[in-house]
Amino acid sequence: MNPVTYARASDTAEAVRLGAGSAAAYLGGGTNLVDLMRETVAQPDTLVDVTGLSTAIEETEGGGLMIGAAVRNTALAEHRAVRARYPMLSRAIVAGASAQIRNMATVGGNMLQRTRCTYFYDTEGSRCNKRAPGSGCDAIDGVNRIHAILGASAACVATHPSDMCVAIAALDATAHVQGGNGARAIAFGDLHRLPGDHPEIDTVLAPGELITAIELPPLPFAATSTYRKVRDRASYAFALVSVAAAIEVEGGIVKDVRLAIGGVAHKPWRAFKAEALLRGGPVSEAAFRSAAAAEFADAKPLRDNTFKAELATRTLVAVLGDLAGAAA
């Protein structure tokens, strides 16, 4: 591990000032960043500790929630308003990691965690465009069971590892950030990038920009929501596929719906095609499967992950069926 300078920010303005260097990194719980530093994937020269900032969960005037970026994952999952009004988010967080990690990890850090692709972490023996731009991608022809089937490119087929972010994507959240040029709000669905020719750039954040909060809008039917994760083992494993879903049913018809899928793309995948087909349509297994098929029509599986589209389809159909029954 390379020598680093540590500084604890007293407020957001100081954090942004300290984080302005090209090799600076913001430190939340450190549950991913420290691993990356240990493996020499990340080599910051300055760590700016932001764990004392933005620790509140507050009601917004419109009836949503403003969640500070330094809120611990455990606190968010256990918050009464989250459990009652956005249960998919609480369940996604609990599904995401061990209790010890949830107690340390922060909301902002969770959003910025990097892929768990084994080639990305193998600094000695593997080519990885995300870690070393222009070097190549060994995952494309390698062991690629966990990799992307949607939105990938010839440069990168890695998947986003977060469970929490899948639920947040489904909820139409907004990320609030602060940087050298002031504050701005970013639709959460636009925060993370698909790989394209630059998979080393994970988000649209400018250098030194700090996530200060995530805002959940009022969404009454999100009370009928859930998160389901399919993985190789029952505890502490990353998703092969996952589904965050909320549905509103009226007279046997889908009045509204929100869907996001994890484990299939470089970012949390909002299932807009499936949502559009479901709205105004009947509550039926056939309709759910048809919508899922449309969402995965452009999937490009690799040698080892052809199962993912069907697995995600079955998971989506099952989740929507359970929720529709509860909504009715």
Long-range contacts (C-beta under 8 A, 24 or more apart in sequence): 1-37, 1-38, 1-40, 2-37, 2-40, 2-43, 2-45, 3-45, 4-37, 4-44, 4-45, 4-46, 4-47, 5-45, 5-46, 5-47, 6-46, 6-47, 6-49, 7-46, 7-47, 7-48, 7-49, 8-48, 8-49, 8-52, 9-48, 9-49, 9-50, 9-52, 9-53, 10-52, 11-53, 12-53, 12-54, 12-178, 12-210, 12-212, 13-178, 15-48, 15-50, 15-53, 15-210, 16-178, 16-179, 16-180, 16-208, 16-209, 16-210, 18-46, 18-48, 19-46, 19-48, 19-208, 19-210, 20-180, 20-207, 20-208, 21-45, 21-46, 21-208, 22-207, 24-48, 24-208, 26-50, 26-108, 26-210, 27-51, 28-69, 28-70, 28-105, 28-106, 28-108, 28-109, 29-72, 29-101, 29-104, 29-105, 29-106, 29-109, 30-104, 30-109, 31-97, 31-101, 31-104, 31-105, 31-109, 31-113, 32-109, 32-112, 32-113, 32-114, 33-109, 36-114, 39-121, 39-123, 40-123, 41-114, 41-120, 41-121, 41-123, 41-131, 50-108, 50-210, 51-106, 53-212, 54-108, 54-212, 54-213, 57-81, 57-82, 60-215, 60-218, 62-217, 62-218, 63-218, 64-215, 64-216, 64-217, 64-218, 64-219, 65-215, 65-216, 66-213, 66-214, 66-215, 66-216, 67-107, 67-213, 67-214, 67-215, 67-216, 68-107, 68-212, 68-213, 69-106, 69-107, 69-108, 69-111, 69-210, 69-211, 69-212, 69-213, 69-214, 70-106, 70-107, 70-108, 71-106, 71-107, 72-102, 72-103, 72-104, 72-105, 72-106, 72-107, 73-97, 73-101, 73-102, 73-103, 73-105, 73-106, 73-107, 73-110, 73-164, 74-99, 74-102, 74-103, 76-107, 77-102, 84-223, 85-219, 85-220, 85-222, 85-223, 86-167, 86-171, 86-216, 86-219, 86-222, 86-223, 86-225, 87-222, 87-223, 87-225, 87-226, 88-167, 88-170, 88-171, 88-222, 88-225, 88-226, 88-227, 88-244, 88-245, 88-246, 89-164, 89-167, 89-168, 89-171, 89-216, 89-227, 91-167, 91-226, 91-227, 92-163, 92-164, 92-166, 92-167, 92-227, 92-229, 92-242, 92-244, 93-163, 93-164, 93-167, 95-163, 95-227, 95-229, 95-242, 96-162, 96-163, 96-164, 97-236, 98-235, 98-236, 107-164, 107-214, 108-210, 108-211, 108-212, 108-214, 110-162, 110-164, 110-165, 111-162, 111-164, 111-165, 111-168, 111-175, 111-191, 111-211, 111-214, 112-202, 112-203, 112-211, 113-161, 113-162, 114-161, 114-202, 115-158, 115-159, 115-160, 115-161, 115-266, 116-146, 116-159, 116-161, 116-238, 117-146, 117-147, 117-158, 117-159, 118-143, 120-158, 129-155, 129-156, 129-195, 129-199, 129-200, 130-156, 130-158, 130-195, 130-199, 130-200, 131-200, 133-198, 133-199, 133-200, 140-302, 141-303, 143-304, 144-302, 144-303, 144-304, 144-305, 145-240, 145-304, 145-305, 146-238, 146-240, 146-263, 146-305, 147-302, 147-304, 147-305, 148-264, 148-265, 148-266, 149-264, 149-265, 149-296, 149-299, 149-300, 149-301, 149-302, 149-305, 149-308, 149-309, 150-264, 150-265, 150-269, 150-296, 150-298, 150-299, 150-300, 151-194, 151-195, 151-265, 151-266, 151-267, 151-269, 152-194, 152-195, 152-265, 152-266, 152-300, 153-194, 153-195, 153-196, 153-197, 153-199, 155-195, 155-196, 155-197, 155-198, 155-199, 156-195, 156-199, 156-266, 157-195, 157-302, 158-195, 158-199, 158-266, 159-262, 159-263, 159-264, 159-265, 159-266, 160-192, 160-262, 160-265, 160-266, 160-267, 160-268, 161-238, 162-262, 162-268, 163-227, 163-229, 163-239, 163-242, 163-262, 165-192, 165-262, 165-268, 166-227, 166-242, 166-243, 166-244, 166-260, 166-261, 166-262, 166-268, 166-269, 167-227, 167-244, 167-260, 168-214, 168-216, 168-268, 169-244, 169-260, 169-268, 169-269, 169-270, 170-225, 170-244, 170-245, 170-246, 170-258, 170-259, 170-260, 170-270, 171-216, 171-217, 171-219, 171-222, 171-244, 171-246, 171-258, 172-217, 172-219, 172-258, 173-214, 173-215, 173-216, 173-217, 174-214, 174-215, 174-217, 175-211, 175-213, 175-214, 175-215, 176-211, 176-212, 176-213, 176-214, 176-215, 177-205, 177-209, 177-210, 177-211, 177-212, 178-209, 178-210, 178-212, 179-205, 179-206, 179-208, 179-209, 179-210, 180-206, 180-208, 180-209, 181-206, 183-212, 185-215, 188-214, 189-268, 189-270, 192-266, 192-267, 192-268, 193-266, 193-267, 194-265, 194-266, 194-267, 195-266, 199-266, 219-246, 219-258, 221-246, 221-247, 221-248, 221-255, 221-256, 221-327, 222-246, 222-258, 224-248, 224-323, 224-326, 224-327, 225-258, 225-323, 226-319, 226-322, 226-323, 228-315, 228-318, 228-319, 229-262, 230-263, 230-311, 230-315, 238-263, 239-263, 240-308, 240-311, 241-308, 241-311, 241-312, 241-315, 242-315, 243-312, 243-315, 243-316, 243-319, 245-316, 245-319, 245-320, 245-323, 246-323, 247-320, 247-323, 247-324, 247-327, 248-327, 249-283, 249-324, 249-327, 249-328, 252-282, 252-283, 252-328, 253-280, 253-281, 253-282, 253-283, 254-278, 254-279, 254-280, 254-281, 254-282, 254-283, 254-287, 254-324, 255-279, 255-280, 257-320, 259-316, 261-295, 261-312, 261-316, 263-308, 263-312, 264-299, 264-308, 264-312, 271-295, 271-316, 273-297, 274-316, 278-320, 283-324, 283-328, 285-317, 285-321, 288-316, 288-317, 288-320, 288-321, 289-313, 289-317, 291-316, 292-316, 292-317
